[in-house]
């Protein structure tokens, strides 16, 4: 399948990460992590990444409430900069939520694949896109290493939708709390009513260097002026 990525590049005018201007590094925060093909990200996301930009491999803990909003916010920077990205094998993606988070839908390919075809599609696209999102559970350890190696050689940022742990990622992002502005609180704060206007994600980042960061990310609506923000907990 080597001809597929080249055909995509020619037909759709895709941009590889190496074709984009690298985002500026932030001091020595990303020491030891190569950022040769780094992609620009939004300011809030930059504080969660070791070099302040999306480079090599990142992972999002998929089991947490709010993880999808974090993914769309992560892709907002590269896509608005003109980079082509693909999301392979993920369901219930809610494209309108992607647009609300700032991602450019015209620069995101949503690839409907399942089972072994996920790995096939990911390998076909890894050499033709700036960033690639894939579910870790669809890959064996050997397939994971091969895809990571191919993406590294091509300068493609690899984002693991982590339903199964992946070894060697540069940054692992986890949503620790979700709060919505606009809900009227009730007794247990698990349900409510009102007009949802903005969402806050508390995100923790663990870096391969052993360091990390924490940041509040507002994927939808921006930081509110009002104070009626209600925490939304997982239903039991």
C-alpha positions as CSV (number, residue, x, y, z in Angstrom):
1,X,0.0,0.0,0.0
2,X,3.0,2.5,-0.2
3,X,1.4,4.3,-3.2
4,X,-1.7,5.3,-1.2
5,X,-0.2,8.1,0.9
6,X,1.5,9.6,-2.1
7,X,-1.7,9.6,-4.0
8,X,-3.5,11.3,-1.1
9,X,-0.8,14.0,-1.0
10,X,-1.1,14.7,-4.7
11,X,-4.9,14.5,-4.9
12,X,-5.9,16.4,-1.8
13,X,-2.9,18.7,-1.3
14,X,-2.1,17.3,2.1
15,X,0.7,18.9,4.1
16,X,3.2,16.8,6.0
17,X,4.4,18.0,9.4
18,X,7.8,18.7,7.8
19,X,6.2,21.2,5.4
20,X,4.9,23.3,8.3
21,X,6.9,25.9,10.2
22,X,7.8,24.4,13.6
23,X,6.4,25.9,16.7
24,X,8.9,27.7,18.9
25,X,10.4,25.6,21.7
26,X,9.8,26.7,25.3
27,X,13.2,26.9,26.9
28,X,14.5,23.5,28.0
29,X,11.1,22.0,29.0
30,X,11.3,19.5,26.2
31,X,14.9,18.5,26.6
32,X,15.6,15.0,25.3
33,X,12.4,14.9,23.1
34,X,13.0,15.6,19.3
35,X,10.7,18.4,17.9
36,X,12.0,18.4,14.4
37,X,8.5,18.1,12.9
38,X,6.5,19.9,15.6
39,X,3.0,21.2,14.9
40,X,1.5,24.4,16.4
41,X,-1.1,24.0,19.1
42,X,-3.4,26.4,21.0
43,X,-1.9,28.2,24.0
44,X,-3.8,26.1,26.6
45,X,-2.6,22.9,25.0
46,X,1.0,24.1,24.6
47,X,1.3,24.2,28.3
48,X,0.6,20.5,28.5
49,X,3.2,19.4,25.9
50,X,6.9,19.2,26.8
51,X,8.1,21.3,23.9
52,X,5.1,23.5,23.7
53,X,4.1,21.9,20.4
54,X,2.7,18.6,19.1
55,X,5.6,16.3,18.1
56,X,6.3,12.6,17.8
57,X,3.8,10.7,20.0
58,X,1.1,11.8,22.4
59,X,-1.6,9.9,24.1
60,X,-5.1,10.8,25.5
61,X,-6.6,8.6,28.2
62,X,-9.8,7.7,26.4
63,X,-11.8,6.4,29.4
64,X,-12.2,9.8,31.0
65,X,-15.2,12.0,30.7
66,X,-14.2,15.0,28.5
67,X,-11.5,13.1,26.6
68,X,-13.1,13.8,23.2
69,X,-13.3,17.5,23.8
70,X,-9.6,17.4,24.7
71,X,-8.8,15.6,21.5
72,X,-10.6,18.2,19.4
73,X,-8.9,21.0,21.2
74,X,-5.5,19.2,20.5
75,X,-6.3,19.2,16.8
76,X,-7.5,22.8,16.7
77,X,-4.0,24.2,16.4
78,X,-2.6,22.0,13.6
79,X,-5.8,22.1,11.5
80,X,-6.2,25.9,11.7
81,X,-2.5,26.2,10.7
82,X,-3.4,24.3,7.5
83,X,-2.2,20.8,8.5
84,X,-4.1,17.7,7.4
85,X,-5.1,15.3,10.2
86,X,-6.9,12.0,10.2
87,X,-8.9,10.2,12.9
88,X,-9.1,6.4,12.2
89,X,-11.4,3.9,13.7
90,X,-13.1,6.0,16.4
91,X,-16.8,6.2,16.8
92,X,-19.2,8.8,18.1
93,X,-17.0,11.7,17.2
94,X,-19.6,14.5,17.0
95,X,-18.0,16.7,14.3
96,X,-20.0,19.8,15.5
97,X,-18.2,19.4,18.8
98,X,-14.9,19.5,16.9
99,X,-15.9,22.7,15.2
100,X,-16.9,24.2,18.5
101,X,-13.5,23.3,20.0
102,X,-11.8,25.3,17.2
103,X,-10.8,22.4,14.9
104,X,-11.1,23.0,11.1
105,X,-13.3,20.1,9.9
106,X,-12.1,20.8,6.3
107,X,-8.7,19.6,7.4
108,X,-9.7,16.4,9.2
109,X,-10.3,13.1,7.5
110,X,-12.6,10.8,9.5
111,X,-11.8,7.2,8.5
112,X,-14.5,4.6,9.3
113,X,-12.5,1.4,9.9
114,X,-12.9,-1.5,12.3
115,X,-10.8,-4.5,13.4
116,X,-7.7,-5.2,11.4
117,X,-8.5,-2.5,8.9
118,X,-7.7,0.1,11.4
119,X,-4.0,-0.8,11.4
120,X,-4.1,-1.1,7.6
121,X,-5.6,2.4,7.2
122,X,-3.2,3.9,9.8
123,X,-0.2,2.6,8.0
124,X,-1.4,3.8,4.7
125,X,-2.0,7.3,6.0
126,X,1.1,7.6,8.3
127,X,3.3,9.0,5.5
128,X,0.8,11.5,4.1
129,X,-0.5,13.5,7.0
130,X,0.7,15.9,9.6
131,X,-1.1,14.2,12.5
132,X,-2.8,10.8,12.9
133,X,-5.2,9.7,15.6
134,X,-5.7,6.0,16.2
135,X,-7.1,3.8,19.0
136,X,-4.4,1.9,20.8
137,X,-6.6,-1.2,21.4
138,X,-6.6,-1.9,17.7
139,X,-2.9,-2.6,17.6
140,X,-0.7,-5.4,18.8
141,X,2.6,-4.3,20.5
142,X,4.5,-5.1,17.3
143,X,2.0,-3.1,15.2
144,X,2.3,-0.2,17.6
145,X,6.1,-0.2,17.3
146,X,5.9,-0.4,13.5
147,X,3.4,2.4,13.2
148,X,5.4,4.6,15.6
149,X,8.6,4.0,13.7
150,X,6.9,4.8,10.3
151,X,5.3,8.0,11.7
152,X,8.6,9.1,13.1
153,X,10.4,8.7,9.8
154,X,7.7,10.6,8.0
155,X,7.5,13.4,10.5
156,X,3.9,12.6,11.3
157,X,2.6,13.3,14.8
158,X,1.0,10.2,16.2
159,X,-1.9,10.6,18.8
160,X,-3.0,7.5,20.5
161,X,-6.6,7.3,21.7
162,X,-5.4,5.3,24.6
163,X,-7.8,2.5,25.6
164,X,-4.8,0.3,26.2
165,X,-1.4,1.7,27.5
166,X,1.2,2.6,24.9
167,X,4.9,2.6,25.9
168,X,7.2,5.5,24.9
169,X,4.8,8.4,24.3
170,X,6.2,11.9,24.8
171,X,3.1,13.2,26.7
172,X,0.1,11.4,28.1
173,X,-2.9,13.7,28.7
174,X,-5.7,12.8,31.1
175,X,-8.9,14.7,31.9
176,X,-9.3,14.7,35.7
177,X,-12.4,16.8,36.0
178,X,-15.1,18.3,33.8
179,X,-17.2,21.3,34.7
180,X,-20.0,22.9,32.6
181,X,-21.1,26.5,32.9
182,X,-24.8,27.0,32.6
183,X,-26.2,24.0,34.5
184,X,-28.3,24.7,37.5
185,X,-26.9,22.6,40.4
186,X,-29.0,20.0,42.1
187,X,-28.4,17.9,45.2
188,X,-25.9,15.3,43.8
189,X,-24.7,17.4,40.8
190,X,-24.9,14.4,38.5
191,X,-27.8,15.8,36.6
192,X,-29.2,19.2,36.0
193,X,-30.9,21.6,33.5
194,X,-30.1,24.9,31.9
195,X,-28.3,26.2,28.9
196,X,-24.8,24.9,28.5
197,X,-22.5,27.8,27.5
198,X,-18.9,26.6,28.2
199,X,-16.9,23.6,29.4
200,X,-13.8,23.5,31.5
201,X,-11.5,20.4,31.5
202,X,-8.8,20.0,34.2
203,X,-6.0,18.2,32.4
204,X,-3.0,16.4,33.8
205,X,0.0,15.7,31.5
206,X,2.7,13.1,32.3
207,X,5.9,13.5,30.2
208,X,8.4,10.9,29.2
209,X,11.1,13.0,30.8
210,X,9.5,12.4,34.2
211,X,8.1,15.9,34.5
212,X,4.5,17.0,33.8
213,X,2.0,19.8,33.9
214,X,-1.6,20.7,34.7
215,X,-3.8,23.1,32.9
216,X,-7.4,24.2,32.6
217,X,-8.6,23.8,29.0
218,X,-11.9,25.4,27.8
219,X,-12.7,23.5,24.5
220,X,-16.3,24.9,24.2
221,X,-17.4,28.4,24.8
222,X,-14.3,29.9,26.4
223,X,-13.8,30.9,30.0
224,X,-17.1,32.2,31.4
225,X,-17.6,35.4,33.3
226,X,-20.4,34.0,35.5
227,X,-19.7,31.7,38.5
228,X,-22.4,29.1,38.1
229,X,-20.1,26.3,37.0
230,X,-21.2,22.8,37.9
231,X,-19.0,19.7,38.0
232,X,-20.3,16.9,35.9
233,X,-19.5,13.5,37.4
234,X,-19.6,10.1,35.8
235,X,-22.9,8.4,36.1
236,X,-23.0,5.3,38.3
